[in-house]
Amino acid sequence: MENLEIYNAARTVPKEAQKPIGGGRLKGMTDINPMWRIKLLTELFGVCGFGWKYEIVNKWVETAMAKDEITANIEINLYIKVDGEWSAPIPAV
């Protein structure tokens, strides 16, 4: 696999998978549809559990800077299979 093959396949998010955030401290930023992410991983690596997988490392809820905002967070390790071999963990929140 070429070094930038995965990067180039995943670097552009189509407009239909983007949603503007209309409120809170993230107002004006963009949310990416989580189902699009799952679809892309499946297109690139195959079925979840066989070509890619994840493990939940940590889950927490916290009050944001504004007292009326609460965020739910999950820390994961993502693993992808390339040429029949599993990657080292790829951390994400």
C-alpha positions as YAML, in Angstrom:
chain: A
units: angstrom
residues:
- id: 1
  name: MET
  ca: [0.00, 0.00, 0.00]
- id: 2
  name: GLU
  ca: [1.31, 3.42, -0.91]
- id: 3
  name: ASN
  ca: [2.09, 5.69, 2.05]
- id: 4
  name: LEU
  ca: [-0.57, 8.31, 1.21]
- id: 5
  name: GLU
  ca: [-3.22, 5.97, -0.26]
- id: 6
  name: ILE
  ca: [-5.38, 5.84, 2.90]
- id: 7
  name: TYR
  ca: [-4.83, 9.52, 3.67]
- id: 8
  name: ASN
  ca: [-5.87, 10.61, 0.18]
- id: 9
  name: ALA
  ca: [-8.96, 8.38, 0.23]
- id: 10
  name: ALA
  ca: [-10.17, 9.81, 3.55]
- id: 11
  name: ARG
  ca: [-9.01, 13.43, 3.61]
- id: 12
  name: THR
  ca: [-12.05, 15.01, 1.93]
- id: 13
  name: VAL
  ca: [-15.43, 14.91, 3.66]
- id: 14
  name: PRO
  ca: [-18.32, 15.25, 1.21]
- id: 15
  name: LYS
  ca: [-20.76, 18.12, 1.81]
- id: 16
  name: GLU
  ca: [-23.64, 15.68, 2.45]
- id: 17
  name: ALA
  ca: [-21.69, 14.26, 5.44]
- id: 18
  name: GLN
  ca: [-21.11, 17.71, 6.98]
- id: 19
  name: LYS
  ca: [-23.54, 19.53, 9.24]
- id: 20
  name: PRO
  ca: [-23.05, 23.06, 10.59]
- id: 21
  name: ILE
  ca: [-23.11, 23.37, 14.37]
- id: 22
  name: GLY
  ca: [-25.65, 26.06, 15.20]
- id: 23
  name: GLY
  ca: [-25.22, 26.66, 18.91]
- id: 24
  name: GLY
  ca: [-22.96, 26.63, 21.93]
- id: 25
  name: ARG
  ca: [-19.26, 27.29, 21.97]
- id: 26
  name: LEU
  ca: [-18.82, 25.28, 18.74]
- id: 27
  name: LYS
  ca: [-21.28, 27.45, 16.79]
- id: 28
  name: GLY
  ca: [-20.00, 28.00, 13.26]
- id: 29
  name: MET
  ca: [-17.93, 24.80, 13.22]
- id: 30
  name: THR
  ca: [-18.81, 21.61, 11.36]
- id: 31
  name: ASP
  ca: [-19.92, 18.20, 12.62]
- id: 32
  name: ILE
  ca: [-19.10, 15.12, 10.52]
- id: 33
  name: ASN
  ca: [-21.78, 12.43, 10.27]
- id: 34
  name: PRO
  ca: [-20.58, 9.40, 12.30]
- id: 35
  name: MET
  ca: [-22.29, 6.97, 9.91]
- id: 36
  name: TRP
  ca: [-20.24, 8.42, 7.05]
- id: 37
  name: ARG
  ca: [-17.10, 7.67, 9.08]
- id: 38
  name: ILE
  ca: [-18.21, 4.06, 9.59]
- id: 39
  name: LYS
  ca: [-19.03, 3.74, 5.89]
- id: 40
  name: LEU
  ca: [-15.61, 5.09, 4.90]
- id: 41
  name: LEU
  ca: [-13.77, 2.72, 7.25]
- id: 42
  name: THR
  ca: [-15.80, -0.17, 5.81]
- id: 43
  name: GLU
  ca: [-15.02, 0.91, 2.22]
- id: 44
  name: LEU
  ca: [-11.29, 1.19, 2.99]
- id: 45
  name: PHE
  ca: [-10.75, -1.83, 5.26]
- id: 46
  name: GLY
  ca: [-13.79, -4.12, 5.11]
- id: 47
  name: VAL
  ca: [-16.32, -5.20, 7.69]
- id: 48
  name: CYS
  ca: [-15.98, -3.92, 11.27]
- id: 49
  name: GLY
  ca: [-14.32, -6.57, 13.40]
- id: 50
  name: PHE
  ca: [-12.45, -8.08, 10.46]
- id: 51
  name: GLY
  ca: [-10.82, -5.16, 8.60]
- id: 52
  name: TRP
  ca: [-11.09, -2.51, 11.30]
- id: 53
  name: LYS
  ca: [-12.10, -2.49, 14.95]
- id: 54
  name: TYR
  ca: [-12.04, -0.27, 18.01]
- id: 55
  name: GLU
  ca: [-11.87, -0.60, 21.76]
- id: 56
  name: ILE
  ca: [-13.37, 1.85, 24.22]
- id: 57
  name: VAL
  ca: [-10.64, 3.07, 26.56]
- id: 58
  name: ASN
  ca: [-12.55, 5.65, 28.61]
- id: 59
  name: LYS
  ca: [-15.98, 7.31, 28.83]
- id: 60
  name: TRP
  ca: [-16.81, 10.49, 30.72]
- id: 61
  name: VAL
  ca: [-19.25, 13.38, 30.97]
- id: 62
  name: GLU
  ca: [-18.11, 16.86, 31.88]
- id: 63
  name: THR
  ca: [-19.43, 20.36, 32.20]
- id: 64
  name: ALA
  ca: [-17.97, 22.61, 29.54]
- id: 65
  name: MET
  ca: [-16.81, 26.20, 30.01]
- id: 66
  name: ALA
  ca: [-20.40, 27.39, 29.85]
- id: 67
  name: LYS
  ca: [-22.27, 25.97, 32.86]
- id: 68
  name: ASP
  ca: [-25.27, 24.96, 30.76]
- id: 69
  name: GLU
  ca: [-23.22, 22.76, 28.38]
- id: 70
  name: ILE
  ca: [-22.48, 19.13, 29.12]
- id: 71
  name: THR
  ca: [-20.30, 17.00, 26.85]
- id: 72
  name: ALA
  ca: [-20.25, 13.22, 26.58]
- id: 73
  name: ASN
  ca: [-16.81, 11.94, 25.57]
- id: 74
  name: ILE
  ca: [-15.41, 8.57, 24.55]
- id: 75
  name: GLU
  ca: [-11.74, 7.76, 24.11]
- id: 76
  name: ILE
  ca: [-11.06, 4.86, 21.75]
- id: 77
  name: ASN
  ca: [-8.22, 2.98, 20.16]
- id: 78
  name: LEU
  ca: [-8.87, 2.33, 16.47]
- id: 79
  name: TYR
  ca: [-7.17, -0.60, 14.74]
- id: 80
  name: ILE
  ca: [-7.00, -1.16, 10.99]
- id: 81
  name: LYS
  ca: [-5.84, -4.22, 9.11]
- id: 82
  name: VAL
  ca: [-3.41, -3.57, 6.26]
- id: 83
  name: ASP
  ca: [-1.91, -6.42, 4.23]
- id: 84
  name: GLY
  ca: [-3.30, -8.94, 6.74]
- id: 85
  name: GLU
  ca: [-1.70, -7.30, 9.78]
- id: 86
  name: TRP
  ca: [-3.37, -5.27, 12.54]
- id: 87
  name: SER
  ca: [-2.06, -1.79, 13.22]
- id: 88
  name: ALA
  ca: [-0.85, -0.44, 16.52]
- id: 89
  name: PRO
  ca: [-3.63, 1.45, 18.36]
- id: 90
  name: ILE
  ca: [-4.67, 4.74, 16.77]
- id: 91
  name: PRO
  ca: [-6.02, 6.85, 19.67]
- id: 92
  name: ALA
  ca: [-9.01, 9.16, 19.22]
- id: 93
  name: VAL
  ca: [-11.55, 11.05, 21.35]
...
